[in-house]
Amino acid sequence: MWLDWSRRAHRGLRTWILIIVGKQPMNGAEIMDFMESASRGWWRPSPGSVYPMLDQLSQEGLIKKRDSDGKYEVTPQGREEAEWPSRLHGAGPRSVEGILGEMSSNVSYLEDLAQSKDAKLTQNSKQIRDLADRLSRLGGGQ
């Protein structure tokens, strides 16, 4: 089969590492910290997933580890691969309609959580109220 499922299983991690290291050289611990921070604490990849991925990306010539400080930097080939998903999906300026569509999907997800009495929703109720207030102001309601 033409698909390499081992690569596809970690596509998100793979692409995210390429993008992160493409913006600024980092070591594995810094990459994990960045991902945790960028996800606002929702997700922190384990060393058992990040370091094998760094090894794989290095072997494929997509990143290289600098001798001077042990940080990884993206190669031109890696930069090209990191840009590929964006080209595939036609990345560019997003419309207000597109953003509102994504927000609607996220609200549907939160509504499902509310119906299942998920504790994550209760733990974040203040942030939900704050966002609702901000959106209300944008929509002209007060």
Rosetta blueprint (number, residue, H / E / L):
1 M L
2 W L
3 L L
4 D L
5 W H
6 S H
7 R H
8 R H
9 A H
10 H L
11 R H
12 G H
13 L H
14 R H
15 T H
16 W H
17 I H
18 L H
19 I H
20 I H
21 V H
22 G H
23 K H
24 Q L
25 P L
26 M E
27 N L
28 G H
29 A H
30 E H
31 I H
32 M H
33 D H
34 F H
35 M H
36 E H
37 S H
38 A H
39 S L
40 R L
41 G L
42 W L
43 W L
44 R L
45 P L
46 S L
47 P H
48 G H
49 S H
50 V H
51 Y H
52 P H
53 M H
54 L H
55 D H
56 Q H
57 L H
58 S H
59 Q H
60 E L
61 G L
62 L L
63 I E
64 K E
65 K E
66 R L
67 D L
68 S L
69 D L
70 G L
71 K L
72 Y E
73 E E
74 V E
75 T L
76 P H
77 Q H
78 G H
79 R H
80 E H
81 E H
82 A H
83 E H
84 W H
85 P H
86 S H
87 R H
88 L H
89 H L
90 G L
91 A L
92 G L
93 P L
94 R L
95 S L
96 V H
97 E H
98 G H
99 I H
100 L H
101 G H
102 E H
103 M H
104 S H
105 S H
106 N H
107 V H
108 S H
109 Y H
110 L H
111 E H
112 D H
113 L H
114 A H
115 Q H
116 S L
117 K L
118 D L
119 A H
120 K H
121 L H
122 T H
123 Q H
124 N L
125 S H
126 K H
127 Q H
128 I H
129 R H
130 D H
131 L H
132 A H
133 D H
134 R H
135 L H
136 S H
137 R H
138 L H
139 G L
140 G L
141 G L
142 Q L
